[in-house]
Amino acid sequence: MNRREVLAGASSIALAAGTAGLVRPAKAQGARDLPHSVGAAGDAFRSGDLSSRQLTETYIDCIEEFEPKLNAFISVLNEEAIATAEARDAELAAGLDRGPLHGIPIVVKDLFEVEGTRTTVGSEAFADRMSDSDATIVRKLKDAGCVILGKTNMNAFAAGVSGTNSTFGDVHNPWDLERSPGGSSSGTGAAIAAGLCLGGPGTDTGGSIRVPASWLGIAGIRPTFGLVSKNGVYPRSLSLDTIGPLARNVRDLAIFLDVMAGFDPKDPDTALAQPGLSYTDGLEDGVAGLRIGLVKNYSLTNIDPPVEAAIRAAADTFSDLGAEIVDIKVPPLEGQLDYAALFSEILLYEFNQILGDQFRSTPDAERLFGPIVTANLTDGAAVTQEQYEARIAERPSILAEVKSAFNSVDAFLTPSLPTTAPLLSAAAQDFGRGRQFTIPFSYTALPSVAVPCGFSPEGLPIGLQLVGDHFQEALLLRMASAFEAATMFHNRRPPIFCGG
């Protein structure tokens, strides 16, 4: 049987698991014995059992094998990645160790500037656009020793949560190729879920880290607005855009966030950034004595039955671990923070301010920019400045009311999304519904972490979301780590998977 036949067999495997206890299954077809985490890879590099070049070449081989099915990449940087991996190996041999990310292969969403590469922002309109410098976080990740395997596919201009793209083709979910991987960080999420790398940065405006994390069974964190620099990242909404990592486990999120967080003079929104100590500190301290809130008329409202079962089971798990689960009222979440209105009156208004003039002055714009961007800009142009300013003006009072809830709880528990991954062919409203648990916390600039908490009867991942007060990323990661260790959902592998 050749490699293509193995891949075809893998894609036809049907997985089904409930939301109760989960045992690690047999390896997916085609899976290789590769490090399952950043830490495991680093240990192998330093012991001499594996080199960065060997791991990089294996991932490149897997990308070649699986890319026809997943379509996760816009550009694969084979030669550059191997050269970087060789340099990192030589540094270790000479006694130079850049830290936990030394030699670690990652992927980068194709709206981050990476010097010497195409940065298309997922659009034919920018198909030949070249970067002459690195985004701040790309430079930070390079300096930390990362190896960039390629630039990943995405919704054009980060517009949408579907993972569809009219120019470069749709990204496919490795759990079920007919289903959405979530967007707009779709290619990055699919590559991580399929074991083609160990992580990478994503962007989250209305949910574009938390959506793919949930529908792909991986981990992601949207940090407090301003914790991570946006310099060199093509904008979607200046007051909502946030940068954060996606990875296969919570500890890896913390390692990436250690590197990514902090003040950047090129981004004034980072003026209050508070990275503090390492986010890996205290990850194993557990949740005993912490209070976790289920928000009345919100956390368990308008969600599909498998998602509700998984969230209730997650609450029971936290309780078993020593946390107190309390029902709380957060009035703005009971309707005032209407996700559809926030999406149109802030996000789309700002998107139109960024891109609208260029779109309307470009011949054949609808084809070049794609249908989702065209619709977004049309809707954004219909929002008046008065509507936008009214939404912005009420933000401080709403934020104060939401923040007051943290006087009685340490975090909110919600689903990441009300559904499992829909079909790629689903209607727009099926995807739009997913924003009910994401956009309100984008608007309030609160940090939130998403981790897998179960599987539907069809074997599709379900994600939970923990939301904390500003700059409480360390606490959220600690809570997520405790849940992850108690459930091991993150060890489940999709039918299409490279290794680890």
The 8 nearest C-alpha neighbors of each residue, nearest first, counted from 0:
[[1, 4, 5, 2, 3, 6, 8, 7],
 [2, 0, 4, 3, 5, 6, 7, 29],
 [1, 3, 5, 4, 6, 0, 64, 29],
 [2, 4, 6, 5, 1, 7, 64, 0],
 [5, 3, 7, 1, 6, 2, 0, 8],
 [4, 6, 2, 8, 3, 7, 9, 1],
 [7, 5, 9, 3, 8, 4, 2, 10],
 [8, 6, 4, 10, 9, 5, 3, 11],
 [7, 9, 5, 6, 11, 10, 4, 12],
 [8, 10, 6, 28, 494, 7, 11, 12],
 [9, 11, 7, 8, 12, 494, 495, 6],
 [10, 12, 8, 9, 13, 7, 494, 175],
 [13, 11, 9, 10, 494, 14, 8, 27],
 [12, 14, 11, 15, 458, 457, 494, 10],
 [15, 13, 458, 12, 457, 16, 494, 459],
 [14, 16, 458, 457, 456, 13, 17, 455],
 [17, 15, 458, 456, 454, 455, 18, 14],
 [18, 16, 19, 456, 454, 455, 15, 453],
 [17, 19, 453, 454, 309, 16, 20, 455],
 [18, 20, 17, 21, 453, 312, 309, 16],
 [21, 19, 18, 22, 486, 17, 453, 488],
 [20, 22, 19, 23, 488, 486, 487, 16],
 [23, 21, 24, 20, 487, 491, 488, 490],
 [22, 24, 491, 490, 21, 25, 487, 488],
 [25, 23, 22, 26, 491, 492, 27, 21],
 [24, 26, 27, 23, 492, 28, 491, 22],
 [27, 25, 30, 28, 24, 492, 29, 498],
 [26, 28, 494, 30, 496, 29, 25, 495],
 [27, 29, 9, 30, 26, 5, 494, 495],
 [28, 30, 27, 497, 5, 31, 6, 496],
 [31, 29, 498, 497, 28, 27, 496, 26],
 [32, 30, 498, 33, 497, 29, 499, 496],
 [31, 33, 499, 498, 30, 34, 497, 35],
 [32, 34, 499, 498, 31, 35, 54, 40],
 [35, 33, 499, 40, 39, 36, 32, 37],
 [34, 36, 499, 33, 39, 37, 40, 498],
 [37, 35, 39, 38, 34, 40, 197, 251],
 [36, 38, 40, 39, 251, 41, 197, 103],
 [37, 39, 41, 36, 40, 42, 99, 251],
 [40, 38, 42, 36, 34, 41, 37, 43],
 [39, 41, 34, 43, 37, 38, 42, 44],
 [40, 42, 44, 38, 43, 39, 37, 45],
 [43, 41, 39, 45, 44, 40, 46, 38],
 [42, 44, 48, 40, 49, 46, 41, 45],
 [45, 43, 41, 49, 50, 47, 42, 46],
 [44, 46, 42, 47, 43, 41, 91, 48],
 [47, 45, 43, 48, 44, 42, 49, 41],
 [46, 48, 44, 49, 45, 43, 50, 42],
 [49, 47, 43, 46, 44, 50, 45, 42],
 [50, 48, 44, 43, 47, 53, 51, 54],
 [51, 49, 53, 44, 52, 54, 88, 47],
 [50, 52, 102, 84, 54, 53, 55, 88],
 [51, 53, 84, 55, 50, 54, 85, 81],
 [54, 52, 50, 56, 55, 51, 57, 49],
 [53, 55, 57, 51, 56, 52, 58, 50],
 [54, 56, 52, 58, 57, 53, 51, 59],
 [55, 57, 59, 53, 58, 54, 52, 60],
 [58, 56, 60, 54, 59, 55, 53, 61],
 [57, 59, 61, 55, 195, 60, 56, 62],
 [60, 58, 56, 62, 57, 61, 55, 63],
 [59, 61, 57, 63, 58, 62, 56, 64],
 [62, 60, 64, 58, 63, 59, 65, 497],
 [63, 61, 59, 65, 66, 64, 60, 58],
 [64, 62, 60, 61, 66, 65, 59, 67],
 [65, 63, 61, 62, 66, 60, 67, 3],
 [64, 66, 62, 68, 67, 63, 61, 69],
 [65, 67, 69, 70, 68, 62, 63, 64],
 [68, 66, 65, 70, 69, 64, 63, 62],
 [67, 69, 66, 65, 70, 171, 176, 173],
 [68, 70, 171, 66, 71, 170, 67, 65],
 [71, 69, 66, 170, 72, 67, 68, 171],
 [70, 72, 186, 152, 69, 170, 151, 190],
 [73, 71, 151, 152, 74, 70, 150, 186],
 [72, 74, 152, 151, 150, 75, 167, 71],
 [73, 75, 150, 149, 72, 76, 151, 117],
 [76, 74, 149, 77, 148, 150, 72, 73],
 [77, 75, 149, 148, 79, 78, 80, 74],
 [78, 76, 80, 79, 75, 81, 148, 59],
 [79, 77, 81, 80, 76, 82, 83, 75],
 [78, 80, 82, 76, 81, 77, 83, 147],
 [81, 79, 83, 77, 148, 82, 78, 146],
 [80, 82, 84, 78, 83, 79, 52, 85],
 [81, 83, 85, 79, 80, 84, 78, 86],
 [84, 82, 86, 80, 85, 81, 146, 79],
 [85, 83, 52, 81, 87, 51, 86, 82],
 [86, 84, 88, 82, 83, 87, 52, 81],
 [85, 87, 83, 89, 84, 88, 90, 82],
 [86, 88, 90, 84, 89, 102, 85, 83],
 [89, 87, 85, 91, 90, 86, 51, 84],
 [90, 88, 92, 86, 87, 91, 85, 93],
 [89, 91, 95, 93, 87, 92, 88, 86],
 [92, 90, 94, 95, 88, 93, 89, 96],
 [91, 93, 89, 90, 94, 88, 95, 87],
 [94, 92, 90, 91, 95, 89, 88, 96],
 [93, 95, 91, 92, 90, 96, 89, 97],
 [94, 96, 90, 91, 93, 97, 92, 89],
 [97, 95, 98, 91, 94, 101, 90, 99],
 [96, 98, 101, 143, 144, 95, 99, 100],
 [97, 99, 101, 96, 100, 143, 144, 41],
 [98, 100, 101, 41, 38, 97, 254, 37],
 [101, 99, 103, 144, 98, 145, 143, 102],
 [100, 102, 144, 97, 98, 103, 99, 145],
 [101, 103, 51, 145, 144, 87, 84, 146],
 [102, 104, 145, 100, 101, 146, 105, 51],
 [105, 103, 146, 196, 145, 147, 55, 197],
 [106, 104, 147, 198, 199, 196, 197, 148],
 [105, 107, 199, 149, 148, 147, 150, 187],
 [108, 106, 150, 199, 151, 200, 109, 149],
 [109, 107, 151, 150, 110, 187, 111, 201],
 [108, 110, 150, 120, 151, 118, 111, 119],
 [109, 111, 120, 233, 108, 232, 118, 112],
 [112, 110, 232, 109, 134, 108, 231, 113],
 [111, 113, 134, 133, 231, 130, 118, 232],
 [114, 112, 133, 116, 130, 132, 111, 115],
 [113, 115, 132, 131, 130, 133, 116, 112],
 [114, 116, 130, 131, 113, 129, 117, 132],
 [117, 115, 114, 129, 130, 113, 118, 112],
 [116, 118, 129, 128, 119, 130, 127, 115],
 [119, 117, 109, 128, 120, 129, 110, 112],
 [118, 120, 125, 126, 121, 122, 128, 117],
 [121, 119, 110, 156, 109, 122, 118, 155],
 [120, 122, 155, 119, 153, 154, 156, 152],
 [123, 121, 155, 124, 125, 120, 119, 368],
 [122, 124, 126, 367, 125, 166, 368, 121],
 [123, 125, 367, 122, 368, 126, 119, 364],
 [126, 124, 119, 128, 123, 122, 127, 120],
 [125, 127, 123, 119, 124, 128, 122, 117],
 [128, 126, 125, 129, 117, 119, 118, 123],
 [127, 129, 125, 117, 118, 126, 119, 130],
 [130, 128, 117, 116, 118, 127, 131, 115],
 [131, 129, 114, 115, 112, 132, 116, 113],
 [130, 132, 114, 115, 129, 133, 113, 112],
 [133, 131, 114, 130, 113, 112, 134, 115],
 [134, 132, 113, 114, 112, 138, 137, 135],
 [133, 135, 231, 112, 137, 136, 230, 111],
 [136, 134, 138, 137, 230, 133, 139, 231],
 [135, 137, 139, 138, 134, 259, 140, 228],
 [138, 136, 140, 134, 139, 135, 133, 141],
 [137, 139, 141, 135, 136, 140, 133, 142],
 [140, 138, 136, 142, 137, 141, 143, 135],
 [139, 141, 143, 137, 142, 138, 145, 136],
 [142, 140, 145, 138, 144, 143, 139, 137],
 [141, 143, 139, 144, 140, 138, 145, 97],
 [142, 144, 140, 141, 97, 100, 145, 101],
 [145, 143, 101, 141, 142, 102, 100, 97],
 [146, 144, 103, 141, 102, 140, 100, 101],
 [145, 147, 104, 80, 103, 102, 105, 83],
 [148, 146, 105, 106, 149, 80, 104, 145],
 [149, 147, 76, 80, 106, 105, 75, 146],
 [150, 148, 75, 76, 106, 74, 147, 151],
 [149, 151, 107, 109, 74, 108, 73, 72],
 [152, 150, 72, 108, 186, 73, 109, 187],
 [151, 153, 186, 72, 73, 71, 121, 109],
 [154, 152, 183, 185, 184, 121, 186, 162],
 [153, 155, 183, 157, 164, 162, 158, 163],
 [154, 156, 121, 122, 157, 158, 120, 153],
 [155, 157, 120, 158, 121, 154, 122, 235],
 [158, 156, 154, 183, 155, 159, 153, 235],
 [159, 157, 156, 154, 155, 372, 371, 183],
 [158, 160, 161, 183, 154, 157, 182, 371],
 [159, 182, 161, 183, 181, 162, 207, 430],
 [162, 160, 181, 182, 163, 159, 179, 430],
 [163, 161, 182, 185, 181, 154, 170, 183],
 [164, 162, 169, 161, 154, 170, 168, 165],
 [163, 165, 168, 169, 154, 166, 167, 155],
 [164, 166, 168, 369, 167, 163, 169, 370],
 [167, 165, 164, 168, 123, 122, 369, 121],
 [166, 168, 164, 165, 169, 73, 121, 152],
 [169, 167, 164, 165, 166, 170, 163, 70],
 [168, 170, 163, 164, 162, 171, 70, 167],
 [169, 171, 70, 71, 162, 69, 186, 163],
 [172, 170, 69, 176, 180, 179, 173, 169],
 [171, 173, 180, 176, 174, 175, 179, 178],
 [174, 172, 495, 175, 176, 493, 193, 171],
 [175, 173, 493, 172, 494, 176, 459, 495],
 [176, 174, 172, 173, 177, 178, 10, 171],
 [175, 177, 172, 171, 178, 173, 174, 10],
 [178, 176, 175, 422, 423, 171, 179, 172],
 [179, 177, 422, 423, 176, 175, 421, 172],
 [178, 180, 423, 181, 172, 420, 422, 161],
 [181, 179, 172, 211, 185, 171, 214, 162],
 [182, 180, 211, 161, 160, 162, 210, 179],
 [183, 181, 160, 185, 162, 184, 161, 207],
 [182, 184, 154, 207, 157, 160, 153, 185],
 [185, 183, 182, 153, 207, 187, 201, 186],
 [184, 186, 182, 162, 188, 183, 153, 181],
 [187, 185, 71, 152, 151, 189, 188, 153],
 [188, 186, 190, 185, 189, 184, 151, 108],
 [187, 189, 185, 191, 186, 190, 211, 192],
 [188, 190, 192, 186, 191, 187, 193, 185],
 [191, 189, 195, 193, 187, 188, 192, 186],
 [190, 192, 194, 188, 193, 189, 196, 195],
 [191, 193, 189, 194, 190, 215, 188, 217],
 [194, 192, 496, 190, 191, 195, 495, 189],
 [193, 195, 497, 191, 496, 192, 196, 498],
 [194, 196, 190, 58, 193, 191, 497, 62],
 [197, 195, 105, 191, 194, 104, 198, 190],
 [198, 196, 105, 191, 104, 246, 37, 36],
 [199, 197, 246, 105, 245, 196, 191, 106],
 [198, 200, 106, 105, 245, 244, 107, 201],
 [201, 199, 244, 243, 245, 107, 108, 202],
 [202, 200, 243, 184, 244, 208, 242, 108],
 [201, 203, 242, 241, 207, 208, 243, 204],
 [202, 204, 207, 206, 208, 241, 205, 240],
 [205, 203, 240, 239, 206, 241, 207, 441],
 [204, 206, 438, 203, 437, 441, 207, 434],
 [207, 205, 203, 209, 437, 210, 208, 204],
 [206, 208, 203, 183, 182, 210, 184, 209],
 [209, 207, 203, 206, 210, 201, 211, 219],
 [208, 210, 212, 206, 449, 207, 211, 219],
 [209, 211, 213, 181, 212, 207, 206, 208],
 [212, 210, 181, 214, 213, 215, 188, 180],
 [213, 211, 217, 209, 218, 215, 210, 219],
 [214, 212, 462, 210, 211, 215, 216, 461],
 [213, 215, 211, 420, 460, 212, 216, 180],
 [216, 214, 212, 213, 211, 217, 192, 460],
 [215, 217, 460, 451, 213, 212, 214, 489],
 [218, 216, 212, 247, 215, 450, 451, 192],
 [219, 217, 450, 212, 246, 248, 449, 247],
 [220, 218, 245, 449, 212, 448, 244, 208],
 [221, 219, 448, 243, 447, 222, 244, 449],
 [220, 222, 243, 447, 446, 448, 203, 208],
 [223, 221, 446, 220, 243, 224, 226, 447],
 [222, 224, 446, 445, 226, 444, 469, 470],
 [223, 225, 444, 241, 226, 222, 445, 239],
 [226, 224, 269, 268, 227, 272, 223, 228],
 [225, 227, 272, 260, 223, 224, 269, 261],
 [228, 226, 260, 225, 242, 261, 259, 229],
 [229, 227, 230, 266, 263, 269, 135, 225],
 [228, 230, 232, 231, 266, 227, 242, 241],
 [231, 229, 228, 232, 134, 266, 135, 265],
 [230, 232, 134, 112, 111, 229, 135, 233],
 [233, 231, 111, 229, 230, 110, 234, 134],
 [232, 234, 110, 231, 111, 235, 120, 156],
 [235, 233, 236, 232, 237, 240, 353, 350],
 [234, 236, 350, 237, 240, 157, 156, 233],
 [237, 235, 349, 239, 350, 346, 240, 238],
 [236, 238, 239, 240, 234, 235, 349, 350],
 [237, 239, 236, 240, 349, 346, 442, 345],
 [238, 240, 204, 236, 237, 441, 241, 442],
 [241, 239, 204, 236, 237, 203, 238, 235],
 [240, 242, 203, 224, 202, 204, 239, 221],
 [243, 241, 202, 227, 201, 203, 229, 221],
 [242, 244, 221, 201, 200, 220, 222, 202],
 [245, 243, 200, 199, 201, 219, 252, 220],
 [244, 246, 219, 199, 198, 218, 200, 252],
 [247, 245, 198, 218, 248, 252, 251, 197],
 [246, 248, 217, 218, 191, 197, 489, 198],
 [249, 247, 251, 218, 246, 250, 489, 252],
 [248, 250, 252, 251, 480, 218, 253, 476],
 [251, 249, 253, 252, 248, 254, 279, 480],
 [250, 252, 254, 253, 249, 248, 37, 246],
 [253, 251, 249, 255, 250, 254, 246, 244],
 [252, 254, 278, 256, 250, 251, 279, 255],
 [255, 253, 251, 257, 252, 256, 250, 279],
 [254, 256, 252, 257, 258, 253, 251, 259],
 [255, 257, 259, 253, 258, 254, 260, 252],
 [258, 256, 254, 255, 259, 277, 260, 278],
 [257, 259, 256, 255, 260, 139, 140, 254],
 [258, 260, 256, 136, 257, 227, 255, 139],
 [261, 259, 227, 226, 256, 274, 258, 257],
 [262, 260, 272, 274, 226, 227, 273, 263],
 [261, 263, 269, 272, 270, 264, 228, 260],
 [262, 264, 265, 266, 228, 269, 261, 267],
 [265, 263, 266, 267, 262, 269, 270, 228],
 [264, 266, 263, 230, 267, 228, 135, 229],
 [265, 267, 268, 263, 264, 230, 269, 228],
 [268, 266, 269, 270, 264, 265, 263, 225],
 [267, 269, 225, 266, 270, 271, 228, 224],
 [270, 268, 225, 262, 272, 267, 271, 226],
 [271, 269, 268, 267, 272, 262, 225, 263],
 [270, 272, 269, 273, 225, 268, 262, 226],
 [273, 271, 226, 269, 261, 262, 270, 225],
 [272, 274, 275, 271, 261, 226, 470, 260],
 [273, 275, 261, 260, 272, 276, 226, 257],
 [276, 274, 273, 277, 278, 261, 272, 257],
 [277, 275, 278, 274, 280, 257, 279, 473],
 [278, 276, 279, 280, 257, 275, 274, 253],
 [277, 279, 253, 473, 280, 257, 276, 254],
 [278, 280, 277, 253, 282, 281, 250, 254],
 [281, 279, 278, 277, 282, 276, 473, 283],
 [280, 282, 284, 283, 279, 477, 278, 473],
 [281, 283, 477, 279, 280, 284, 480, 476],
 [284, 282, 281, 285, 477, 481, 480, 280],
 [285, 283, 281, 282, 477, 286, 481, 287],
 [286, 284, 481, 283, 287, 478, 477, 282],
 [285, 287, 322, 289, 478, 321, 288, 320],
 [288, 286, 321, 322, 289, 285, 320, 323],
 [287, 289, 322, 321, 286, 290, 323, 285],
 [288, 290, 322, 286, 287, 323, 409, 291],
 [291, 289, 323, 408, 409, 322, 324, 292],
 [292, 290, 324, 410, 408, 411, 409, 323],
 [293, 291, 411, 325, 326, 327, 324, 294],
 [292, 294, 326, 412, 298, 411, 325, 327],
 [293, 295, 327, 298, 297, 328, 292, 326],
 [296, 294, 297, 328, 327, 326, 293, 298],
 [295, 297, 300, 333, 294, 298, 299, 332],
 [296, 298, 300, 295, 294, 299, 333, 332],
 [299, 297, 413, 294, 293, 300, 295, 296],
 [300, 298, 297, 307, 302, 301, 296, 413],
 [299, 301, 297, 302, 298, 296, 295, 417],
 [302, 300, 299, 303, 417, 297, 298, 296],
 [303, 301, 417, 300, 307, 306, 299, 418],
 [302, 304, 306, 418, 305, 417, 307, 301],
 [303, 305, 307, 306, 308, 302, 309, 418],
 [306, 304, 308, 307, 455, 303, 309, 456],
 [307, 305, 309, 304, 303, 308, 310, 302],
 [306, 308, 304, 310, 309, 305, 311, 302],
 [309, 307, 305, 311, 306, 310, 312, 304],
 [308, 310, 312, 306, 18, 307, 311, 453],
 [311, 309, 313, 307, 312, 308, 306, 314],
 [310, 312, 314, 308, 313, 309, 307, 315],
 [313, 311, 315, 309, 310, 314, 308, 316],
 [314, 312, 310, 316, 315, 311, 309, 317],
 [313, 315, 311, 317, 316, 312, 310, 318],
 [314, 316, 318, 312, 313, 317, 319, 311],
 [317, 315, 313, 319, 318, 314, 312, 320],
 [318, 316, 320, 314, 319, 315, 322, 313],
 [317, 319, 322, 315, 321, 320, 316, 323],
 [320, 318, 316, 317, 321, 315, 322, 314],
 [321, 319, 317, 318, 322, 316, 287, 286],
 [322, 320, 287, 318, 319, 286, 288, 317],
 [323, 321, 318, 287, 289, 288, 286, 317],
 [322, 324, 290, 318, 291, 289, 325, 321],
 [325, 323, 291, 292, 290, 318, 322, 314],
 [326, 324, 292, 293, 291, 327, 323, 290],
 [325, 327, 293, 292, 294, 295, 324, 328],
 [328, 326, 294, 292, 295, 293, 325, 329],
 [327, 329, 295, 294, 330, 326, 404, 296],
 [328, 330, 332, 331, 401, 294, 327, 404],
 [329, 331, 333, 332, 328, 335, 334, 401],
 [332, 330, 335, 333, 336, 329, 334, 397],
 [333, 331, 330, 334, 336, 329, 335, 297],
 [334, 332, 330, 331, 296, 335, 297, 329],
 [333, 335, 336, 337, 332, 331, 330, 338],
 [334, 336, 331, 337, 333, 332, 330, 397],
 [337, 335, 334, 331, 332, 439, 338, 341],
 [338, 336, 334, 340, 335, 339, 341, 439],
 [337, 339, 341, 435, 340, 438, 336, 342],
 [340, 338, 342, 341, 337, 343, 434, 435],
 [341, 339, 343, 342, 337, 338, 344, 345],
 [342, 340, 338, 344, 345, 339, 343, 337],
 [341, 343, 346, 339, 340, 345, 344, 338],
 [344, 342, 347, 340, 341, 345, 346, 379],
 [343, 345, 341, 387, 348, 340, 342, 382],
 [346, 344, 348, 341, 343, 347, 387, 342],
 [345, 347, 342, 349, 236, 348, 343, 350],
 [346, 348, 379, 343, 350, 349, 345, 351],
 [347, 349, 379, 345, 351, 350, 346, 344],
 [350, 348, 352, 236, 351, 346, 347, 345],
 [351, 349, 347, 353, 235, 352, 236, 348],
 [350, 352, 355, 376, 348, 354, 349, 379],
 [351, 353, 349, 350, 355, 354, 348, 356],
 [354, 352, 350, 351, 355, 349, 235, 234],
 [355, 353, 351, 357, 356, 352, 358, 350],
 [354, 356, 351, 358, 357, 352, 359, 376],
 [357, 355, 359, 358, 354, 360, 352, 351],
 [356, 358, 360, 355, 354, 359, 361, 353],
 [359, 357, 355, 361, 356, 360, 364, 354],
 [358, 360, 356, 357, 361, 355, 364, 362],
 [359, 361, 357, 358, 356, 362, 364, 355],
 [362, 360, 364, 358, 359, 357, 363, 367],
 [363, 361, 364, 360, 359, 358, 365, 367],
 [364, 362, 365, 366, 361, 367, 368, 358],
 [363, 365, 367, 361, 362, 366, 368, 358],
 [366, 364, 368, 369, 367, 363, 373, 370],
 [365, 367, 369, 364, 368, 363, 370, 123],
 [368, 366, 124, 364, 123, 365, 369, 363],
 [367, 369, 365, 366, 124, 364, 122, 372],
 [368, 370, 366, 365, 372, 367, 371, 165],
 [371, 369, 373, 372, 374, 365, 368, 366],
 [372, 370, 374, 373, 369, 375, 158, 159],
 [373, 371, 375, 374, 370, 369, 368, 376],
 [372, 374, 370, 376, 371, 375, 365, 369],
 [373, 375, 377, 371, 372, 376, 370, 378],
 [376, 374, 372, 378, 377, 373, 379, 371],
 [375, 377, 379, 351, 373, 378, 374, 380],
 [378, 376, 374, 380, 379, 375, 373, 381],
 [377, 379, 375, 381, 376, 380, 374, 347],
 [380, 378, 348, 347, 376, 351, 381, 382],
 [379, 381, 377, 378, 382, 376, 351, 348],
 [380, 382, 378, 379, 383, 377, 348, 376],
 [383, 381, 379, 380, 344, 348, 386, 384],
 [384, 382, 386, 385, 381, 387, 380, 348],
 [383, 385, 387, 386, 388, 382, 348, 389],
 [384, 386, 388, 383, 387, 389, 382, 390],
 [387, 385, 389, 383, 384, 388, 390, 382],
 [388, 386, 384, 390, 344, 385, 389, 345],
 [387, 389, 391, 385, 390, 386, 392, 384],
 [388, 390, 392, 386, 387, 391, 385, 393],
 [391, 389, 387, 388, 392, 393, 386, 394],
 [390, 392, 388, 394, 389, 393, 387, 345],
 [391, 393, 389, 390, 394, 388, 395, 396],
 [394, 392, 390, 391, 395, 396, 397, 389],
 [393, 395, 391, 397, 392, 396, 398, 390],
 [396, 394, 398, 397, 393, 399, 392, 391],
 [397, 395, 399, 398, 394, 393, 400, 392],
 [398, 396, 400, 394, 399, 395, 401, 393],
 [397, 399, 395, 401, 396, 400, 443, 394],
 [398, 400, 402, 396, 397, 401, 403, 395],
 [399, 401, 397, 403, 398, 402, 396, 404],
 [402, 400, 398, 403, 399, 404, 329, 397],
 [403, 401, 399, 404, 400, 405, 398, 468],
 [402, 404, 400, 405, 401, 406, 399, 407],
 [405, 403, 406, 402, 401, 407, 408, 329],
 [406, 404, 408, 407, 403, 402, 409, 468],
 [405, 407, 404, 403, 408, 409, 402, 468],
 [406, 408, 405, 404, 409, 290, 403, 327],
 [409, 407, 290, 405, 410, 291, 292, 406],
 [408, 410, 290, 405, 291, 289, 467, 407],
 [411, 409, 467, 291, 466, 408, 292, 465],
 [410, 412, 292, 466, 465, 291, 293, 413],
 [413, 411, 465, 293, 464, 292, 291, 410],
 [414, 412, 298, 464, 463, 415, 411, 465],
 [413, 415, 463, 416, 464, 462, 417, 310],
 [414, 416, 464, 463, 462, 436, 213, 449],
 [415, 417, 414, 433, 418, 436, 210, 213],
 [416, 418, 302, 303, 433, 414, 306, 301],
 [419, 417, 416, 303, 306, 420, 302, 433],
 [418, 420, 461, 214, 421, 459, 460, 417],
 [419, 421, 214, 179, 178, 418, 422, 180],
 [422, 420, 178, 179, 419, 425, 423, 429],
 [421, 423, 178, 424, 425, 179, 177, 420],
 [422, 424, 179, 178, 425, 177, 421, 161],
 [423, 425, 422, 426, 178, 421, 177, 179],
 [426, 424, 422, 423, 421, 429, 427, 430],
 [425, 427, 428, 429, 424, 430, 423, 422],
 [426, 428, 430, 429, 431, 425, 161, 432],
 [427, 429, 431, 430, 426, 432, 425, 433],
 [430, 428, 427, 426, 431, 432, 425, 421],
 [429, 431, 428, 427, 432, 433, 161, 160],
 [432, 430, 428, 433, 429, 434, 427, 160],
 [433, 431, 430, 434, 429, 428, 435, 417],
 [432, 434, 416, 431, 430, 435, 417, 436],
 [435, 433, 437, 432, 436, 438, 431, 338],
 [434, 436, 338, 433, 437, 432, 438, 439],
 [437, 435, 434, 415, 416, 438, 439, 414],
 [436, 438, 434, 206, 435, 440, 439, 205],
 [437, 439, 441, 205, 440, 434, 338, 442],
 [440, 438, 442, 441, 437, 336, 338, 443],
 [441, 439, 443, 442, 438, 445, 437, 444],
 [440, 442, 438, 444, 439, 443, 239, 205],
 [441, 443, 439, 440, 444, 438, 239, 341],
 [442, 444, 440, 445, 441, 398, 439, 394],
 [445, 443, 441, 224, 442, 223, 440, 446],
 [444, 446, 223, 469, 440, 443, 468, 467],
 [447, 445, 222, 223, 221, 467, 466, 469],
 [448, 446, 466, 221, 465, 220, 464, 467],
 [447, 449, 220, 465, 464, 219, 221, 475],
 [448, 450, 464, 219, 463, 218, 209, 462],
 [449, 451, 218, 462, 463, 217, 452, 448],
 [452, 450, 462, 216, 461, 453, 488, 463],
 [453, 451, 462, 461, 463, 309, 488, 450],
 [454, 452, 18, 461, 309, 451, 460, 488],
 [455, 453, 460, 459, 458, 461, 18, 17],
 [454, 456, 458, 459, 457, 305, 17, 16],
 [455, 457, 15, 458, 16, 17, 454, 459],
 [458, 456, 15, 455, 459, 14, 16, 454],
 [457, 459, 15, 14, 455, 16, 454, 456],
 [458, 460, 455, 454, 457, 419, 174, 461],
 [461, 459, 454, 216, 214, 453, 215, 455],
 [462, 460, 453, 454, 451, 213, 452, 419],
 [463, 461, 213, 451, 452, 415, 450, 414],
 [462, 464, 414, 415, 449, 450, 452, 413],
 [465, 463, 449, 415, 413, 414, 448, 412],
 [464, 466, 412, 448, 447, 411, 410, 475],
 [467, 465, 447, 411, 410, 446, 464, 412],
 [468, 466, 410, 446, 471, 447, 445, 409],
 [467, 469, 471, 445, 470, 402, 405, 446],
 [468, 470, 445, 471, 223, 446, 467, 444],
 [471, 469, 472, 223, 468, 273, 446, 222],
 [470, 472, 474, 473, 469, 468, 467, 475],
 [471, 473, 475, 474, 470, 476, 446, 222],
 [474, 472, 476, 278, 471, 475, 477, 279],
 [473, 475, 477, 471, 476, 472, 478, 467],
 [476, 474, 472, 478, 477, 473, 479, 471],
 [475, 477, 479, 473, 478, 474, 480, 472],
 [478, 476, 282, 474, 480, 475, 479, 473],
 [477, 479, 475, 481, 480, 476, 286, 474],
 [480, 478, 476, 482, 481, 477, 483, 475],
 [479, 481, 483, 477, 478, 482, 249, 476],
 [482, 480, 478, 484, 285, 479, 483, 485],
 [481, 483, 479, 485, 480, 484, 486, 478],
 [482, 484, 480, 486, 487, 481, 485, 479],
 [485, 483, 481, 482, 487, 486, 480, 479],
 [484, 486, 482, 483, 487, 481, 316, 320],
 [485, 487, 483, 488, 484, 482, 20, 21],
 [488, 486, 489, 483, 490, 484, 485, 21],
 [489, 487, 490, 486, 491, 451, 452, 453],
 [488, 490, 487, 491, 451, 217, 216, 248],
 [491, 489, 488, 487, 492, 23, 247, 248],
 [490, 492, 489, 488, 23, 24, 493, 487],
 [491, 493, 490, 494, 27, 496, 26, 192],
 [494, 492, 174, 495, 173, 496, 27, 193],
 [495, 493, 27, 9, 10, 174, 12, 496],
 [496, 494, 173, 493, 9, 193, 10, 27],
 [497, 495, 193, 194, 30, 498, 493, 494],
 [498, 496, 30, 194, 31, 61, 195, 193],
 [499, 497, 31, 30, 33, 32, 194, 496],
 [498, 33, 35, 34, 32, 31, 194, 497]]
